[in-house]
Amino acid sequence: MMTDILLGQTGMAATNNLMPLPFAILGLGLFAIALTEERLNFVLLFLSGVMLAIGPGFKVSAFAFIPAVAIGCFLVPRNLPFALRLRHMVLPVGLGGLLGALPLIWLALTRTDLFFAHIGGYHTGPHIAFWRDNAISEPDLALGLAAKIQLSFSVWFAGAAMLSAFIAALGFATVRRAGPDHRPGWTADAAMIVTAATICAALFAFLPTPGFPQYYAPPLAGLTVLTALLYRALPSDSHAAFRGAVSVALVLTLLVGSPRLALGLNALRHPENFTANRVAQGAERLRQAVKDAGLPADGRVATLSPIYPLEAGLEIYPELSAGLFGYRVTPYIGPELAGNYALISPDGLAGLLDTDPPVAVMTGFDPRLDDAFNQYAQSRGYARRDFPAINDRYGEATLWLAPLSVEEGETQ
C-alpha cells in the first residue's frame, strides 16, 4: 500500500481499477492457505472462488487472476488422484466462482448486446479513437507497446513496488538454492499458482489501449501473497536472513512512502477539505442556490459533473449520467453501437434540453466540452454566476440559473 500509484489521486479515489485488488488478494490468499495446510478445506476453496469472481464485476481486468487458479485446480496438488481433485479442488473453487460471477452471468445472458457493447465495444472502439485524437491532453497516456512498457516500469520498478519485487525475487533465489533435498510440497504448488496469476495479471495490463498508470497495479496484489508463501517454503535455517531482508525492505518502504503519508496525516487536521466532504458541501450550496432562485427542487441540472446535483438531491439527464466520459466520445460512436448507449452529442444537446429545460446548467470543468452547454444557457436567457463553492482538480464551477419564465411556461 506504500506504492505511489495506490497513494496518489487514482488510489485514493477508489476507482474501479483498484477496487478489485482486495478481492484478488483474498482469493489468492485463501487458495494458498488451503494448499499450504495440506488439507483441502472446502469452505476456504469455495470462498477463494467467490473472491476471485467478484473482482471482474468491478473491472474486467481482474479476470487476469482467474485462469492460473482455474488451471491450477487441475494440476495441484501434484500427487492428488483425479477423482479426488475434481471433488476437493475443482468443485469448491468452481462453485464459488459461479456464485461470485452470477451478476455478470445474468447480465451477459439477459442483455447480451448491451453487455458486450459496454465491456468490449466501447473500449475497443470510441475509447481508443478519442484518445488517439486527444493524446496530448494526458501526459501519462501510453498508446503504443513501447510507451506501455515504459509506463509499466515506472510503476513496477520504483519505490515500494520495486522493493516488493526484490523480496519476492530473493525468496525465489533462496528456495532454489536450498537444493533438491528441500521439498516444500504443497506450499511450492501454491507459490507456483500465485506466481502464474501475478505474471498473467502483468501481461493482461498491456491489453487495454491506451494504458494508464493504474492499469499496472494488479500484479502488485500477487506479490503480497507470494512473499508469504516463499517465506513458508524456505528451509528453517534461512528464515532469519530472509526476515532481516524483509525488515530492511519495510524500513525503506516506510521512508519512500513517508512524504506522501505525511501529507495525508496532515490532511486529517482539516477533514472539511476531504473530497467527500467538499462534494457534499458544494452539493448543498447548489441545492440552496436553486432554492434561493425560486426554482423547483425537482428540476434537472445539465452538467458533465453529475455527482454534484445527485448529491444535492436534484435530477440529472440520463444521457449525461456518464459525465464527460460518455459525452466526449459521441463523435466516435458508430450507428451499430449508438443504440446501446444513453448518450447525447454536442449537436443534439440543445434538442435534449429543450424537451425538459433544466433549472440550472453547470459548467467550468472543461472549456472544450462545456461550449455547447454555455451556448445553450446563453441563448435561453439563463443567468450566469461564478460558483466557487464547487471546485476540484478540473476547475471551478460556473452556474447558469434558469429564468423563472421558462419554469412558469413549463407549469402552465
C-alpha angles and dihedrals in degrees: 000000000000094000114116093235090061097042097046133079094290095050097044091048088062091224121188088258091069104030093080093058097082089051091049091051092048093046095049092041096052090046090051093048091053090054099041091052086057091224117096102232109201094208095051093048092044091052089046090058091047093051095047092049095049092060097070088054087071098037129000091222088072086073086080091081094056106067095060092050093044093051091041091060087068094045109040139097084036097210096050116116114243096244092052090045092057092049101041103030114019097039100052095041091045094049091048091049092051091050094049092046096046095107091052093044092050092050093045092052099041100036102024098157093045093046096054094038090060099038101036110010097052098045096044095043129025094015093059093040092054094050094046088059094041104035092124091066094064116055095193094050117129117192103162131052094252091053091047091052091050091049092048091053090053088057102037102036104044134082119328094357091059091048090053090050090049093053091049091049090048090052091051092049093048093049091048092048090054087077135218094302090069108074114174091187117197092009089065089049091053091047090051092054094046090048091051091049091050092050091047091052090050092052092044089056089070095057101077117082122238102031122221127189094252091060089071096055099086097078089059089067092064094052092066094057093038094056091054091049094049091051090053091048093054121102110255094249090061097053096087094052092046092049088052092053091047091049091053090047091050092052091049090046091054090049092050093048098038097092091054092042091049090055090050094048090049089052089060087074090068108040090165087073094057111119093242092051093046091051090050092048093047091047091052090051089050092051090048093048091054090047094047090052089058092244122143116268091221093059124114129254119214111213144127089230099065095166091081100055090040091053088048092055092248126134125253135193114265089221089062098041092104090056118207092341092072100029096054096053098050093100088059099049115103124214092258091063101031094081091061095058134068096218139131129209126221089255092055097041097093092051092050094049094044091060090060110009114218122239087224141010117210121197138149103105103090119017094202097049093039093059097091091046092051092048092051093049093048094047093049096050099253115167113243123217135164110248110196090166086085116053136137139158090296096057146276122304127251114201124208114194121203119246111250090237090068093054093043090052090053093052097047 
